[in-house]
Amino acid sequence: MPLYTIPLIVAKIPPQGYHIHVEGKIQRKQVRFLLDTGASKSVIDYNFATTHFPHNRQTHTNHQTTGLGAQIPNASFMRLRGIHFDGYKIHPITFALLDLSTVNQAYAEAKLHPIVAIIGGDIMRKYQMVIDYATSTLSFRVK
C-alpha cells in the first residue's frame, strides 16, 4: 500500500490548546475535517449530511452512544461513497450522524473555520494515519 502525505492545518484553541484539521472533500463537497485521536468513530454533521446527501440511506441503532460529551440514545449512521484528501480517495466510509452545531459555535467564538466532519480512530487505524507535528503533515496508506 502506497504512503500518501498531505498538509495539516494546526489551529490554536484558546486558552492553550490545538486542534488539527485537513482539507478534503466528501463526494465533491469541499469540507474541513477535524482529526480527533480520542474519537472512536468518525462523524459527519447531521444537517450537512441530510442536506447534501438526501438519497443516502440512514441506518439506526438502539445502542446508546457517547459523543461530544453527551449520551445519545439512538445513533444514526450514513454510508458515503468516499472522502478525498488532496486527490487521494478513501472509500466507502460510514459516518455517525451528530449535530456539530455546538462545536461550530465554539469554533466561531475562537474565529476558526467551521468543521463538517470528524475523522476518528476507525478511519485513522484502518488507513494507518500518522500525524507528524514536526512537519505539520498527515501520512496514510490507501489500498
C-alpha positions in Angstrom: 0.0 0.0 0.0 1.5 3.4 -1.0 2.0 6.0 1.6 0.5 9.5 1.0 1.3 12.7 2.8 -0.9 15.8 3.0 -0.6 19.1 4.9 -2.2 19.6 8.3 -3.8 22.8 9.5 -2.9 23.4 13.1 -5.4 25.8 14.8 -4.8 27.3 18.2 -7.8 26.8 20.5 -7.9 29.3 23.4 -6.6 29.3 26.0 -3.7 26.8 25.4 -4.9 24.1 23.1 -4.6 23.0 19.5 -6.9 21.2 17.0 -5.7 19.7 13.8 -7.5 19.7 10.6 -7.2 18.7 7.0 -9.0 20.0 3.9 -10.8 17.5 1.8 -14.0 16.5 0.0 -16.9 14.3 0.7 -18.5 13.3 -2.6 -17.3 16.5 -4.3 -18.3 18.8 -1.4 -15.3 20.8 -0.1 -15.1 20.4 3.7 -12.7 20.8 6.6 -12.2 17.7 8.7 -11.2 17.7 12.4 -8.7 14.9 13.3 -9.7 13.6 16.7 -7.5 10.8 18.0 -9.8 10.4 21.0 -12.9 9.8 18.9 -13.6 6.1 18.3 -15.9 6.7 15.4 -15.8 9.2 12.5 -18.7 11.7 12.5 -20.4 13.9 10.0 -22.7 16.8 10.8 -26.3 15.6 10.6 -27.7 18.7 8.9 -24.9 18.8 6.3 -25.3 15.1 5.5 -29.1 15.2 5.2 -28.9 18.4 3.1 -26.2 17.3 0.7 -26.7 13.6 0.6 -30.5 13.2 1.0 -30.6 10.0 -1.1 -28.1 8.2 1.1 -29.8 5.8 3.4 -29.5 6.3 7.2 -29.3 3.3 9.5 -30.3 3.5 13.1 -29.3 1.6 16.2 -30.9 1.4 19.6 -27.4 1.3 21.3 -26.6 4.3 23.5 -23.6 6.2 22.1 -21.4 8.8 23.7 -20.3 11.7 21.7 -19.2 15.3 22.2 -19.7 14.9 26.0 -23.3 13.8 25.6 -25.2 10.5 25.8 -27.0 9.8 22.5 -29.8 7.3 23.0 -30.3 6.3 19.3 -27.4 6.7 17.0 -27.8 7.1 13.2 -25.2 6.3 10.6 -24.7 7.1 6.9 -22.5 5.3 4.4 -21.0 7.6 1.8 -19.1 6.7 -1.4 -15.9 8.2 -0.2 -13.8 11.1 1.0 -10.9 12.7 -0.7 -7.7 14.2 0.7 -5.5 16.0 -1.9 -6.9 13.8 -4.6 -6.4 10.5 -2.7 -9.7 8.7 -2.3 -10.7 6.6 0.8 -14.0 4.7 0.2 -16.6 3.8 1.2 -16.9 5.4 4.7 -19.7 5.0 7.3 -20.1 8.1 9.5 -22.1 8.5 12.6 -24.5 11.4 12.3 -24.3 14.0 15.0 -25.3 17.7 15.3 -21.9 19.5 15.3 -23.5 23.0 15.8 -22.2 23.3 19.4 -18.7 22.5 18.2 -19.0 25.1 15.4 -20.4 27.7 17.8 -17.2 27.3 19.9 -15.2 27.5 16.7 -16.9 30.7 15.6 -16.1 32.2 19.0 -12.5 31.3 18.5 -12.6 32.7 15.0 -12.0 29.3 13.4 -13.5 27.8 10.2 -16.5 25.5 10.9 -16.0 21.8 10.6 -18.3 19.4 8.8 -16.8 16.0 9.8 -14.5 14.4 12.3 -12.0 11.8 11.4 -11.9 9.3 14.3 -10.0 6.3 15.3 -11.9 4.0 13.0 -10.5 5.7 9.8 -7.2 6.5 11.4 -6.5 2.9 12.3 -7.8 1.4 9.0 -5.6 3.7 6.9 -2.6 3.7 9.3 -2.7 7.5 9.7 0.3 9.2 11.3 0.2 12.8 12.5 3.6 14.5 12.3 3.6 17.7 14.3 7.2 18.5 13.3 6.3 18.7 9.6 2.6 19.5 10.0 1.6 16.6 7.8 -0.7 13.6 7.9 0.5 10.4 6.3 -1.8 7.5 5.5 -2.0 4.3 3.4 -4.6 3.6 0.7 -5.1 0.2 -0.9 
